[in-house]
Amino acid sequence: MEIFGDEWLAAATDALSALPEIDGVSAVVDYVIAGAPSGKVIIGVTVDNGRPTAVAAGKSADPDVVVSLKYAVALEILAGDLSGDAAFMNGALKVEGAHEQWMLELRPVRLAAIAALAPVMASTTT
């Protein structure tokens, strides 16, 4: 399946829906990925009580956080070769909006999401 395509988004949503809940950790995050083979990609992720409940193409109506990064960086993060924290610290990832929420509250969700997406990434073409 092609990364960030409809099939990939559906598989990601399924994989992420199995994550455990974390009470009180909720946010809407838009990921803006530049330089993908199909051009700029925007993926909206809704997190409700620590569990991503929706992963969809396109901008969210009112995101709490917007994360911008290049395609190559997104691939490194999704492969588990680079953490989102390290990408932020080295300037490869930009966070707009609720910085603390993304860095601190959503950190356990982000880490669990990379592990949950590993089987999806194994079936993905980039």
N, C-alpha and C positions, 0 to 999 in steps of 0.2 A: 504494500500500500504506500501511497505517496505521502510524505510528511506534510502535515498541515492541511491535507485534503479532507473531504467530507468523511471518508471511511476512517481516516486517522483520528479525526476529532471525535467520532462516535466511539472508537476503540479506547481513546484516552478517557472519555467521559465514563465509560464502563469500568475501566481500571481504577480510576480515581474515586468512583463512588463506593469502593470497598474500603477506603481509608477509615480509620476510627474517628469518632467525633471528638472534638475538643471544645468544651462548653465556652461560649462567649467569643470564639475566634471566627469572625465573619468579615468578609470584605468582597468588593468587586475589583478585580485586577485586569487591566488591559495590557497585553504584551504586544509591542510593536516591533516587528522583526524586519529589518532592512536587508535587502540583497538576496532574498530567497529566489530560487529559480523562476518562480511565478511573479516576482516583484515583491513589493512591500506587503507583509501579511500582518493582520491585526487579529488577535485571538482574545476574546473576553472570557474570563474565568470567574465564576461566582462561587465563593466559599461560604458555606453556612455551617456554623458550629464545627469548624475545622475540617469539613468534608467538602471538596469541590463537587458541586451539584450540577454545574453547567459549564461546558467548554464549547464555545461557539465562535465561528468566524465572524469578524466584524467588531466595530466599536460597541462598547456597552453604553447605555443611556447616561449613567452617572457614575463612572468609576471612582473608587477611593484612591487608587494607585494606578499610574501608567509606567510601565517598565519598557524601556527602549534598548534594543541591542541589535547587533548584526547577526546574520544567519549563521556564520561560522561559530560565533560565541554561543548561540542557542544550541547548535549541535553538540558542542563541547559540554554544555551544562546537561543536556538531555542524555548524553552518553555517560554522565557521571565523572567526566574527566576534569571538570571545573565547577566549583560551587558558585552559586549566585552571589554569596557573600564576597568571595575572592574576585569575581567579575566586577562587582560594585566597587570594591576597594581599588582595583587597578584601572578603573575608569572605562571598562569595556561594557558596562551596563549602567544605564541612567534610570534613576527612580524619581518620579514626579508625584507630588501629592503626599500622602501619609507615609513618609519615610520610615518612621519608627514602627508603624504597624507592619509594613512589609519586612523590615529588617528583624524585628523582634517577635511580634505576635504570630506572624505567618511563617516564621522560620521552621518550626516543626512540620508544618503542612508542606512547605516547599521541599524539605528533605525527604519526607515520606512519599511525596509525589514522584520524585526522581526514581526511587526504588520501585514504586507501583507502575511506572511507565516503562521500565526495562523490558518486559515482554513485548510491549507495543513497539518499542524501538527496534527490537530484534527482527520484527516483521516489516520494517519501514525502509523504503528507498529514499535516499536523499539526493 
